[in-house]
Amino acid sequence: MPAGPVNDIGDGFGLAEALGLDPVDETDGVRSPRSPLELSETPVATSRRPPSLDEDGDAIREWLGG
């Protein structure tokens, strides 16, 4: 049975930083979790920030027909 500490979000990010990892990606001033994938041929890159709450809601509702 695996065993280890149970961390909250802040503890998890703190542990990752203490291990020398960079767990946070900042795009257009918005901080979000960085992808855990590390690919040698095609590195993961964030090209735009995640949408704000209901930013695309009107377009989605129109697409759904309502």
C-alpha positions as CSV (number, residue, x, y, z in Angstrom):
1,M,0.0,0.0,0.0
2,P,1.5,3.4,-1.0
3,A,1.7,5.9,1.7
4,G,2.8,9.5,1.8
5,P,1.7,13.0,3.0
6,V,-1.6,14.4,1.8
7,N,-1.1,17.9,0.6
8,D,-3.5,20.7,-0.2
9,I,-3.0,22.7,-3.4
10,G,-0.6,25.2,-1.8
11,D,1.5,22.5,-0.2
12,G,1.7,20.6,-3.5
13,F,2.9,23.7,-5.4
14,G,5.4,24.5,-2.6
15,L,6.8,20.9,-2.7
16,A,7.2,21.1,-6.5
17,E,9.1,24.4,-6.2
18,A,11.2,23.0,-3.4
19,L,12.1,20.1,-5.7
20,G,13.3,22.6,-8.3
21,L,10.2,22.2,-10.5
22,D,8.3,25.1,-12.1
23,P,4.7,24.1,-11.5
24,V,3.1,27.4,-12.5
25,D,2.7,28.8,-16.0
26,E,1.8,32.5,-16.5
27,T,0.2,33.7,-19.7
28,D,-1.2,37.2,-20.2
29,G,-1.0,37.7,-16.4
30,V,-3.0,34.6,-15.6
31,R,-1.3,32.0,-13.5
32,S,-2.3,28.3,-14.1
33,P,-0.8,24.9,-13.4
34,R,1.9,24.0,-15.9
35,S,1.5,20.8,-17.9
36,P,3.4,17.9,-16.3
37,L,4.4,16.6,-19.7
38,E,8.0,17.1,-20.9
39,L,8.4,16.0,-24.5
40,S,11.8,16.3,-26.2
41,E,10.6,16.6,-29.8
42,T,7.5,18.7,-29.3
43,P,7.6,20.7,-26.1
44,V,4.4,21.7,-24.5
45,A,3.7,25.4,-24.9
46,T,0.9,27.6,-23.6
47,S,-0.1,30.1,-26.3
48,R,-3.1,31.8,-24.6
49,R,-4.7,32.2,-21.3
50,P,-7.7,30.1,-20.2
51,P,-11.0,31.9,-20.7
52,S,-12.7,33.9,-18.0
53,L,-15.9,32.6,-16.4
54,D,-18.6,32.7,-19.1
55,E,-16.3,34.5,-21.5
56,D,-17.4,32.3,-24.4
57,G,-20.8,31.6,-23.0
58,D,-22.8,33.5,-25.6
59,A,-21.0,31.8,-28.5
60,I,-21.5,28.4,-27.0
61,R,-25.2,29.0,-26.3
62,E,-25.7,30.2,-29.8
63,W,-23.9,27.2,-31.2
64,L,-26.2,25.0,-29.1
65,G,-29.2,26.7,-30.6
66,G,-30.4,28.5,-27.5
